[in-house]
């Protein structure tokens, strides 16, 4: 797999500056990362799946400084999200879920979930969640294996002025109001997804009581870790070992298009044949920079090659998803439906 350092070396060699007398490796690496981010955004070639856990919200830090110090101490449990309010009745002006203030959250660790449900007065509804950084587009949202309808906040307010405080069975989702990458469920889910009990606090998953798992899903010889599970989507890439499996029952799954992962710690995720195009963009930016080595004509040449690469990726994804693969009925059938023929979402199997 192509790495950032290997790409920077290749570019410096192509530019005839392997000794870094004109461009530094750090500068070239920055151009490569920018080109990679731009390329994956424009081509929408990376598909992923994210789960918003439908369990009572847990939070135990409020400021970035608190989170920083907690992470410096091994064994300190730090939740993914901060919290600033403990009840739905708190009003902080323009804050609220996804805004300046986060919450509500009434428990500080997952072990208090059952206690929160028993007390009844601790908020357990899940009104949504934050999608990962680099999310480009939301393709499909499914709750309890049922697809939700996408709405804008304006449409939702016309339908129900109190939609922000409703809790129950989610029917809609919004992605345009509550802060960057926050996806809101309407009504808010009731926090009732059932996750398996974890035995231990360290390491990776080694076994499961799931009866659908086949012998091939575990390491041979009776030892080792769980490797893969048939039917589970490899979120965040095809490598590594499962550490947390999300039930589909009473849970929210979000299909997204995302940017490539940070090249400082990950290789290129796009095929090697396409990795050269972000490199062309980086070479164009290097040659366009004022100062020694500037060559605007050659910079424009590489910019055009990058643009050709974007078109090439679009063509390839279209070839992988011919029209007949999106139709439930046979291609030659004349049967039609009143609302048109049913089709699969555009990401199946268009993106890879």
C-alpha positions, 0 to 999 in steps of 0.5 A: 500500500502506498504511504504518505512518505513514499508518495512524497519521495516519488514527487520530489524525485519527479520534480528533480528535487530529491535533496529538498533544495527547493521544496521540503518533504513536509511541504510536499506531504501537506500538498499530498494530504490536501490533494487526497482529501480533495480527490476523495471528496470530489469522486465520492469513492469511499463508502463506509457505515457508521452506527449511532448507538441507541443506548442512554447517553454517557458523558464524563467530561466538559472541556477539551482540557479535561479530556486531554488530562484524562487521556494522559492517565491509563485506565481513565474511561473517557466518553466520546462526547462531552456534556453540559446539560443533564435534562431536556428542560435546560435552556441555554439559548442557541446551545442544545444538542449539536450546538455550543452545549451538548447533552442531556446526559445523566450518567457518567459510565455505561455501567449506570445504564440500568440504574438510569432506566430504573430511576426513570427521571434520568434522560435515556433518549437518544436524539442523534449522534455525531458522524465521523470527521470527514463525512462528505454525504449521508446516503441512507439512515436505517433504524431497526432495519427500517429506512428513515426519511431525510428531512430539512429542519424547515420541513420538520418544523412545518410538520411538528414545531416540537420535533426537537423534544419528541421521543419515541420511534424514529421516523425521520433524520436531519443533518442541516442544523445541529452542528457539524456532522450531527445527525438528529433522529426525529422522534428521538430513540428511546435508548433501548438497543441491547449490547452484549455484556463485556467480560473484562476491560482490556484486549479484543473480542475473542468469542461471542454467543451469537449463534449465526457465527460460523467456525471460520469467524474465529482463529483456528487452533482454539486460541486467538481473536475473532477475525471476521463475521459473515454479513458484518460490514468492515467499518473503517476498512478491511483490516484489524480485528472486531472490537465492538459489534453493533446489534441492528435491532433498535439501533441506527446505522448510517451509510456515508461517503467519507474522505480518506483517513489521515495519511499521517497514520494510514496508507492510501485507501484508493487503488494504486492506479488512482493514487497518482492523481492526488500526487498530480494535484500536489505537484501542481500546487508545488509548481504553482507556488511563488519562488524558486521552481515555479513553472505555471505552465507545467503546474497547469498540465498536472492540474489537468491530469488531476481533473482527468483522474476525477473523471476516470474515477467517476467512469469506473464507479459507473461501470461497476454499477450498471443500471440493471443492478439497481432494479428489483424486477427483471430487466425485461419486465413491463410491470410498473408501480404507481410511484415508479420502479423501486431502486436501490440507493445509489451507493449499492454497489456504486462506491467501493 
